[in-house]
Amino acid sequence: QVQLVESGGGLVQAGGSLRLSCAASGRTFSNYAMGWFRQAPGKEREFVANINWSGTFTSYADSVKGRFTISRDNAKNTVYLQMNSLKPDDTADYYCSATTDVNRDVHKYAYWGQGTQVTVSS
């Protein structure tokens, strides 16, 4: 079992930045690939970014590429999502998740945090 707790969400103006953190506990964090997903009201949960266990591979949704950066610190059991140049369309609940093999499929992630809300005002 892996427990995940997100933090760092909030209200920010368009063009601003936020850094989300996700602290993991339970099983060995470095055994898992990690992902960030988001869900806006009335919409399905969608992939944002992922990172492999060592941090040597990352991938991003086209909508955030060049603006968001995912990273991890295995010594701190934490994964981060640095979000720059935020847009109102980025408004959503953001979730971190863990899986055994890095992928973009929401259904293949076994462990989820409770989410943190990000609101971007225009």
N, C-alpha and C positions, 0 to 999 in steps of 0.2 A: 504494500500500500504506500502511496505517495500523497502527502498532504501539500497543497499549494495555496499560498496566500499572496494575493496581489495588493499593491499599494501604489500611490503616486498619481491617481486620477484627480480630476478637478475641472474647474472652469478656466478657460483661457481664450484670449482673443485670437481671431484669425491671424495667421502669420507667426504665432507664438510657438513655444516648445513645452513639452512635458517629458519626463522620464518615468516610465512605469517599471516597477520592480516586482519580481515574483520569487518569494522565498519558499524553498522546498524542504520538507522533512520526511522522515520515514526511510524508505529504501535508498540505496546509494544513488545520489543525484546524477553522477557522471555515467551511470548506466543508461540514461534516457536522453533521447532527443526531445527538444522542447519546441513548443509552438505558441504563437499568439493568434488569437481569433477575436473577432468583434461582432457584436450584434446590435443593430439599430432597432428602434421601436418598429414593430410590424414587419421586420425583415428576418431572413434566416441568418444564422451564424455563419460568418465567412472567414476564410483564411486571411491572415495578415502577413505573418513571417514565421520562419522556422530556423532551427539551428541544430546541427548534429551534436553528438555527445562531447566532442572535443572542441567544438567551436570553429572547426576548419571549413565547414560548409554552412552557408546560409542561403535562403531564398525568400523572395518577397512577392506579394501581390502587385500587379502592375499599378494599382491605384496608389500605392505608397512607396514604390521604388524610387530611390533617390532622396526621399524625405525621412524615412524611418530606418533605424539601425537596430538589429537584434544582436545581443551579445550575452555571454554567460561567464560566471566566475565559479568554477567548480569547488574552489576552496571555501567559498561562502555559500554554496548551495543556492545560488541566485541567478536568475535570468532577467535581462533588462530589455526594455524597448524604448529607445530614444526616438522621440517624435518631434520633428522640426517642420517648420512651414505648415502648420496645421490649418486645415480648412473646415468649414462648417460640416462638410460631408463626412468628416472623420468622427463626428459625434456618435458615440455608441458606448455600450458596455464592453470593456476589454477583458478577455479571459486568457490566462496562461494554461497550458496543458502539457502533459507528458505522454510520450509514446516510446515504443522500443525501437522503431525504425523511422527515420525522418521522412515525412510525407506531408501532403497538404489536405488530406482527407479528414474532415472533422470526426467521422465515424471511427477512425483508427486511433484516436487518442483516448486512452483509458482513464486518465486522471485530469481533473479540472479544478481550478480555483473558483472562488465565489464571484469573481469579477470586480472590476473597478470602473466607475463611470467617468467618461471623458466628454465634456461639453465644450464645443468650440463656437464662440459667438462671432457673428459677422460685424 
